[in-house]
Amino acid sequence: MAFYGSYQHALDEKGRVAVPARFRDVLLGGVVTKGPGYSLVMYPAPYWQRLTEERNYSDIADADYRQYLFHLFGQSQLINWDAQGRILLTPQLREHAELTRDVVFVGLNQAVEVYSQEHYDERSQRLDPEAWERIRARAAEVLSPAVGPAPEVPA
């Protein structure tokens, strides 16, 4: 299943937030962890399994890679919820994403990112056409480096 769309839910005083109903079946048994910036990332179990197989610890790896593993795995939490479909997020995860009240879940194909309303609003600012093309071209390079840069699109 591809995740898409954005959904706002309220975080309660105990740190619980309802996971969007359309995401629940796929995310149950997956993992939520720190994401880049002020986000959390929720991975379904099969995708998380693939990540764990591809990202191995090594005491001789460079410091940046070990720091990445520290954040990815160190404060990860299994995804499960109560009868109302709410997940209890750990204080460390809530602090990382600066979650206080309004929480936004954003479907991003294989994963779901979680933001405070404020950080979601910052992230979702309109992109000017030049920025859009720069990002699109970079994505094309990352996805298919052998092919080269994305073709120009006439204005």
N, C-alpha and C positions, 0 to 999 in steps of 0.2 A: 504494500500500500504506500502510495506517495502521500506525504503530509503537505497540506497547503492551507492557506487562510490564516487569519489572526483572530484570536478570541480573548476577551478580557474577562477576568474573574477576580474576586476579592480575596485577599489573604486575611485570615482571621487572627485573633490575638494569640493563638497557640502556634501559629506558623503553618496552618493548613490552608490549602488552596485546591479548588476543584479542577481536575484535569478535564479539558474539553471532551465531551462524550464521544465525539467522532475519532479521538485519538486513543481512547482508553484500551480497547481490545488489543491493539498492536503494541502499545507501550508497556502493558502489564508484564512484569518480570524483567524489564529492561533496566537501564541505569540512568540516573541524572547526575551530572557532574558540572564542575566549573567550566564555563566557556570563555571565549575571548572578551575582553573588555568587561562590561557589567552584565554579562549574560550567564545563564545556565543552559546546558544542552541535555536534552532527553533523547536517549538512543533505545530503539527496540532491541530485545535480547539478541537476535541473530546478527544485527549490525555491530553491537557491542562486542560480541564474540569475535567477529572478524577484526575489530580494532585491537583487541587484546592479543590476538595471534600475530598481528603486524607490528606491534610496538613493544619490543622486548627491552627489559632493563639490562643495563651493562654498567658496571662500576668504572669502566674505562671510556664510556661515552662522554661526549663533551657536556659541559655544565648546562647549556641551554636545553639540550635534549632531556637531561635528567630533571631539570626544572619543569619542562613540559609534562613529563610523566608524573612528577610530584602533584601538579595541579589536576591532571586528567584523572589519575587513579586515587590520589591520596585522600580526597574528601568526597568520593563518589558514594552514591546511595542507591540501593535497590528501589525500583519503582513498584510500589503497591499502594493501595488506598483503602479507606474505610468504606462503610456501606453507602455513604453519600458521594463517593467518587473523589474524595479529597486526599491529597498526598500531604504528609507532614514533612516539610523540608527542614533539614538540620539548620541550626543557627549559623554555621559556617557558610552554607550555601546561600541562605537569605542575606547574610552580610555581604558576600562577594557580589551579588547582583543588586544590592541595595533595595531589596524588596521590603516594602512597608505596608502597603495597602492594595493598590490596583496592580494586578499582574497580567501581562500579555503573553500568550502562547502563540508562537509564529511557526507555522509548518514550513519546513525547508527541504522537501523531498524525502530524504532518508532519516531526518532528525527533526526535532522540535527545539527551537530556542525559546528561552523564557526571559522576559525583561520586566522591570518596573515600568509603569506607564510613562514616567519621565524619560527613561533611557530609550524606550520604544519610540517616543515622539522625536527624540534627537536623531535616532537611527533612520527613521522613515521620512526624513526631509526629502523634498523633491530633488532629483538629480537633474542638473542641466545637461543638455544634449552632449556636450564634450565629455563630461564626466561619465555619462552612460556609455559612450563609445569606448572610452579608455578602459572602463571596467569590463565591458563585453569583450574587448580585444584581449585583455589579460586573462579572462576566464577561458577564452579559446586557446591561448597559449598553454595554460595549465592542463586543460583537458586533452589537448592533442599537440604536444610539443613537436612532433615530427612533421606536422602539416604546416606549421608556421603561423604567422599572425592572421587574424580574421580578415576577410575581405572588407574593403570599404563599402559603406552603404551610402548611396547618393542622398543628399538632403532634399 
